[in-house]
Amino acid sequence: MTATPAIGFIGLGLMGQGFTKRLVESGFKVTGYDLVADKVKAAAAQGVVGAASPAAVAAASDIVLVCVTSTDAVQEAVFGEDGIAEAPGRGKVLVDHSTTEIEATKQFAADLAEDSGMKWVDAPVSGGPGAAAAGTLAIMAGGEVDAIRRIQPVMARLASKFTHMGEVGAGQVTKMINQVLVLTNYCVIAEAIGLGEKCGIDVAKIPEALATGHAGSNLLKDVTPRLVARDFAPRGYVRQVLKDLDMVHDLAKEMKAPTPMVSQAATLYRLMVARGHSELDACAVMRLYLDEPV
């Protein structure tokens, strides 16, 4: 691997655009691919070299980052036709920033090592597209120590906090815990702000008023202005939230761990999907609490 590794990126959606912008600005050569040609074109406008397939990305890169919407999408990008696994991979590392099923992640890692020799790190993120572009993500990683060491300089440009949690799969477990905390909190914050509005107080002041108490949080500070403005433009999508909550439910069932708050949040987001709001931001769950058209 070269002193400044060449970076590949698969998945140039909301998060991918933020990631690649940050990487290009940090001086990395970035080769990218997405199924949607317009997303490749948008990434090219900020300095990403477009590629015809995931295999072509892997061939041109030392470290390949993947950020797609589902476990099936990861499998297709890696093991499908013209997938990453078709390129020589010895000495290279794949970093999966997607939120994927834990057992599938472990199997993918083993299969990729056998097929091409490439190492696998599962490194899901928290923070959203803005944090990706600013390099302030929280990234939680699972993988072999040597693979973690190889990707560390790249992760240092993307994350304000990068934590090696253990072997392959540990990053995804940590992301599930993150989702329990964050996705249920969207519902709680929306409920609280809705109550404050009903009572007639200036809810825009809530994050400042509570900042030094136990209720203060990064999420409260980020979400409240969007709730006040009814700004539900997607930084993530309701459909992805529901997918992740269902993944948490499946993991909790397997582990025999009670997660009643996750179940309640999933019910609310399932209702959002049923009402046609799949493409809105997660904070749009507030619509269920309002005397406004939904």
N, C-alpha and C positions, 0 to 999 in steps of 0.2 A: 504494500500500500504506500502511496506517495506521501510526502510530508504534508501537503495540502490535498486531502482526498477529493476525488471527483464524486459528486453527489448525483444520484438518480432519485426521481420522485414520481410515484405512481398515485394518481388521484388528485386532480387539480381543481377541486371544488372550493367551498368557502374556506376550509382550513388549509387546503393545499396551496391556495393563492397566498395566504398569509405566511405559511412556511417558506415557500420558494422566494417570495419577496425578501424575507429576512436573510435567507441563505445567499442570494445574489448580492445583496448589500454588504454581506459579511466577507465577500471575496471568493466564494466558492463557485466553481463551474457546475451548473445544474442542468441535467438533462431530464425532461419530463414527458409523461404520457397520461392521457385520459381518454376514456371512450368517447367523450364529447369534444368534437373538433374545436368548437368555439372556446372551450376552456383552455385548450392547448394554445390557441391564438392569444388569449388574454395573458397567459403566463409568458408567452414569447415576447409580449410587449414590455415585460419587466425583466427581460434578459435570460429567460429559460430557453434552452435549446430543445425543440420538439423532437420526439422520436416516434417511430411507426408502431412500436409494440413494447410491452414490458420487457421482453427478451433483449430488445435493442437498448433499452435503458440500462439493464443490468450489464450488458457488454461494455457500455461506455463509462461505467461507474465503479468506484471502490466500495461505496456504501449506498445502498438502495433504501430509501424511505417509502413506506406505503401508508396511505391514509385514505381508506375507502369506507363505505357505509355499513358493511355487514361481513360476517364470517364467510358467506358464499362468495362475496366479491373479492375477499383476500385470496381464497382458494383459486378462483379463476385467474387473478392477476399473477399468481405464483405458478400454478400447475396447469393452467389452461393452455390452449394453443398459442404459441409464441409467448409463453409465460416466462417469468424470471428463471425458473428452474431449467430452461433450455439453454441458458447461457453459462459458460464456465464460471464457477463461483468460488473456487478455492482461494482463500486469503481475503474474501469479501464478507460483508455483513449485511443482512437484511434487517431493517428496523421497522417493525409494524406499529404504527401509531393509531391504528384502528382499535375499536372496542369489539373484541371477538370472544367466542366461547373458549373457555380455558382448556378443556381437553382437546379440542380441535387445534388450538395453538400449539400444544405440546406435540401433537402428531405432525402438524405442518413442519415444525422445527426438525423433527427426526427425519421426515421424508426429504426435506430440502438438503439436509446434510448428506444424505445418502445419494440423492440425485445429482447434486452439483458441487458439494463440498462447502457451500455457503453457510455461515453461522446465522442464527436467528436470535433477535432480541425483541421481546414484546414490550413496547414502550408507549402505552396509551397516555393521553394528556388531559389536562384540565386547564381551562382558561379562555377558550374560544378563539376565533379568527384574529381579533385585535391583539391578543396576547401572543399569538403565533408570529404576527408581523413585527411586534415589538421585542420579541425574544424574552418574554416574561412568563412563559408557560410553567406549569408544574408537570414534570414528566416522571412517571414511576415505571421502573424497568425490571424485567426478568431476563436472565441470560447468563452465559458463562463469563467468568471474570475477564478473560482475555478479550472477548467480544465487547464487553462493556468498556474496557480500556481503549479499544480502537475507536469507538464512537464518541468517547468523552469530549474531545475538542469540538465536534459538531454540536453535540447536545448543549455544550456551554454557550453556544451562540443562540440557541432556541429557548432555553429554559433559565429562569432565575432559581429554580430548584429542580435538580435531577437526582433521583434517589434509586440506587440499586437495591431492589427488594428481595432478591434471591434468584433461584433458577428460573428457567423458562416457564411462564405461566404466572409467576408471582406479580408481574406488572398488571396482568388482567384481573387478578384477585383484588389488588389494591384499587384498580379503577372501579370495580363493582362497589367497594366500600365508599369511594368518592361519589358514585352515583346515588347510593342510599342517602348520603348527606346532602348532596346538591339538589337532586330532583325532588325529593320530598320538601326541601326548603323553598323551592319555587312556589309550591302550593301554600305553604305556611305564610310566606311573605305576601303573596297575593291576597290571602285571606285577611292578614293584618292591615294591609293598606286599604283594602275595601272597607273594613270596619272603621278605620280612621276617617275615611272620606264620608261615610254615613254620619259620623259624629261631628263633622264640620271643621276638623282641625286641618292645618296646613301639613299634609303628609309629606310634602317635599322636604320638610325639616327633620323627618324621622331618622335618617341615617346619621345626621350630625348630632341630634339629641341623644341618641343611644350609643354613639361611637365608643365611648369609654366604658360602657357597661357590658354585661354578659351577652346582650342581644346584638351588639355591634358585630359586623362581619363584612368581608369583601363583597359577598353576594348581595347583602342588603344595600350597600353603597352603589353597586352596579345596577341592580334591578329596579330600585325604587324610582329613579327618574324616568325609566322606560314605562313603568306602570302608570305613573302620573300623566305622562304624555300619550298614553295608549299607543306606544311605539312597539308594535309586535313584529317588525321586520326581522326576518330570521338571521340569527347568528348561529343557530343550530335549528333543528326542526322538531316539531311535536312528534312526528312519526319516529324519529330517532330516539327521542326520550322514551316513548312507549316500548320500542324495541329493547332498550337498555333495561328498563324496569322489568320487562318480561325475562330478560337474562338473569337479573338479580333474583327474581322469583324462582327460576329453575335451579340456580345455584343454592339458594336457601333451602329449597325442598330436598335437594341432594344431601346437604349438610345437616338437615333436620334443625335448622335455625329459624326461629320465628321472626317474621318481618311484616308485622301488621301495618306499619306506616307505608311501606313500599306498596302493599296491596291497595291501600286507599289512594295513593298517588296514581297508581296504574289505572284504577277505576276512573279517576278524573281525566287522565290523558286519553283513555279509551273513548270517553264521551266526547272529548275534543275531536278525535279522529272521526267518530260517527257523525259529528256535526259539520264535517268538511274542512277542518282547520289543520290538516296534516302539515301544511307548508309554512305555518306561522312559527314564531319563536316559542321556546318553552314558557316564557313568562306570560304568553297569551292565555294561560290557564286562568288568569284573572277574569276573563270573559264569563266564566261560569259563576262568578260571584256578583256580577253587575246587573243592574236593571236597565241594561242596554241591549240592543239587538246583537245576537251572537250567530 
